[in-house]
Amino acid sequence: MNDRLEAIREGINEQGARLETAVSPQYRQAIDIRLLSEQVAAIERNTRTPRGNGQATAEDHKAAAATARARWHERSPYRGLVPFGVEDAEVFFGREIATAQLVTALAGRLARPGILVVTGASGSGKSSLLRAGLLPAIARGELSARSREWACRVIERPTRFPLEQLALLLAGMVNLEVAAVLRSLREKPESAHLLVRQAVETDARRRGLTGEVADCRMVLVVDQLEELFTLADVTTRAQDRDHRDQAAKDRSAFLTALHAAATGGNGSEEPPALVVVAVRGDFIDRCSDEPPLAAALQDQPFVLGPMREADLRRAITGPAEAAGLVLEAGLVDAVLEDLRQPGGGYGGGALPLLSQAMLTVWEHREGNRLTRAGYAKTGGVTQAVATSAEEAYAELDETGRHLAREIFHRLTVVSRGGGLARRAVARDDLLALGRDAGGARRSGADGNAPQSAVADVLDAFARRRLLVTGEVIGQETVQIAHEVLLAAWPSPVQDATNACGM
């Protein structure tokens, strides 16, 4: 049955590439086919025996359920402010329709070149949709049968060194020196499609796909593209003019290289990559100033809107079911009622609030039961983020609290429009904090807070997923998990706002 659905889907893809997908019946039909195909695949997974034939017995179902519960025994199926990743796909619920819509939109780029822009309000779940929705769907063959073998790569957030990140990614695939790839990208970013094609073919041969090399492409996802602009705001205030100019050139070359990879350099050959970039809706005006992004915005960007009540309900019940957790009667309704806006409906930033609330409920669980009493301890949906932050803050001594305010100051930047935004900072730079006029009184004669004290502050917030760490160009970085914290937690964030001059 899945083979027939796949054949239908391939035909829909060919038609959809020639039509205005946002309004065409074929577009809606393609979404329905994908949803049905995934339901069939899920049924097959749930009914297949370990030997791959026949029907699963009651014992098989029990064993599968026990395995799932074991995977999530000590780990929450709710991610809080941290996006769902590919490894969290089995507990990613509520965006099934959006995933099918995004796959269908990307299918239009199989024959029609260009960057696909995914945008929406902060908190709408763009990162989770890309990582836990789109990429697993591509791996299942939902984009096309051949896409199962395609290389999928993610640049999680472009820093002030985006070209280095792209060079590092491609060099690792094509077995070249990073410096040589970087030099090529800087000198001729419009020819980046040649490097990408070489990387795709080399990677395919390495994986033994000799016969399918010509059909291979890369899916390149660039998440949190707005950081190109928040970091640009910081860079423009730097004293080193040469550094500032080079950073500006690299940002331009990075976007030109993405455009070349997604269009084949405007040549007749099939583009070597499907490029998807995610950017917050309030940065669209900045994107329109960049020619490669302006062209993409004119070509049907994918707008991720607010979740419906049924989707939010599924985002609560689905992870619990997958992890073998029991939801107390009335808990889901209580959460959704608190989340509802005064005028009805749910805002675009509802998802991180809900996820953080459910993470806190999980932390106060009773055995395998998620209860209304546990939810009450969070203070409700709108207070869950602040509650978690205050708990972390309360763990700290006076020195730790001072360092927390300094850390959030460093992790916060004022955007060109006057709003607050998060930015990534090297962990080593944060560990060096502590020197000020009062430092000697708190930390020793030299005025330096011990690195262990800074590490304790970072760990206190990271345990609650309020701060996240990553690695960029071989350097460990720290970042606020989500912008919602900037509005939900008024204490140190307010101090950071004042320090930034707002």
Buried (B, 14 or more C-beta within 10 A) or exposed (E): EBEEBBEBBBEBBEBBBEEEBEEBEBBEBBBBBBBBBBEBBEEEEEEBEEEEEEEBEEEBEEEBEEEBBEBBEEEBBBBBBBBBBBEBBBBBBBBBBBBBBBBBBBBBBBEBBBBBBBBBBBBBBBBBBBBBBBBBBBBBBBBBBBBEBBBBBBBBBBBBBBBBBBBBBBBBBBEBEBEEBBEBBBEBBBBBBBBBBBBBBBBBEEEEBEEEBEBBBBBBBBBBBBBBBBBBBBBEEEEEEEEBEBBBEBBBBBBBBBBBBBBBBEEEEEBBBBBBBBBBBBBBEBBEEBEBBEBBBEBBBBBBEBBEEEBBBBBBBBBBBBBBBBBBEEBBEBBBEBBBEEEEEBBBBBBBBBBBBBBBBBBBBEEEBBBBEBBEEBBBBBBBBBBBBBBBBEBBEEBBBBBBBBBBBBBBBBBBEEBBBBBBBBBEEBBEBBEBEEBEEBBEEEBBBEBEBBBBBBEBBBEBBBBBEBEBEEBEBBBBBBBBBBBBBEBBBBBBBEBEEE
